[in-house]
Amino acid sequence: MSNFRFLIGGLCSVMVVAGLCTGCSGDKEQEPSGAVRQMTDNMADKAVQEIRQPLEKAQHARDVANAHLNAVDEGLRQSSQ
């Protein structure tokens, strides 16, 4: 049983060392060219706009609904006095 644990421990150690060595290979990714970066930025801006637009509409709808509820509450308070 102790030989099995020694074997498993050794294999795990070899795998960890191999993973660390390949992770430190020093190959750097190339920076994208100016045109690619600009296109990516434009697409990201459009994506953000597409996400924000429905959120802003929902917030506006919430504000309108809250204003309506406040008006109804105020009307009920005045009619009950």
C-alpha positions, 0 to 999 in steps of 0.5 A, spaced: 500 500 500 505 504 501 508 503 494 502 505 491 501 511 495 509 513 493 507 511 486 501 516 486 505 521 489 510 521 484 506 521 478 502 527 481 508 531 482 511 530 475 504 532 472 505 539 477 512 540 475 510 539 467 504 543 468 508 549 471 514 548 466 509 549 460 505 554 463 512 558 463 514 557 456 515 565 455 511 565 448 507 572 448 501 573 445 501 578 439 498 584 440 492 585 435 493 590 430 490 597 430 484 595 425 482 589 429 482 592 436 478 598 433 473 593 430 473 589 437 472 596 441 466 598 436 463 591 437 464 591 444 461 598 444 455 596 440 454 590 445 454 595 451 449 599 448 444 593 446 445 591 453 443 598 457 438 600 452 433 595 455 435 596 462 434 603 461 427 602 458 425 598 464 428 603 469 424 608 466 417 604 466 419 602 473 419 610 475 413 611 471 409 605 475 412 608 482 410 615 480 403 612 478 402 608 485 404 614 489 399 619 485 394 613 487 396 613 494 396 620 495 389 620 492 386 615 497 389 619 503 386 625 501 379 622 499 379 618 506 380 625 510 
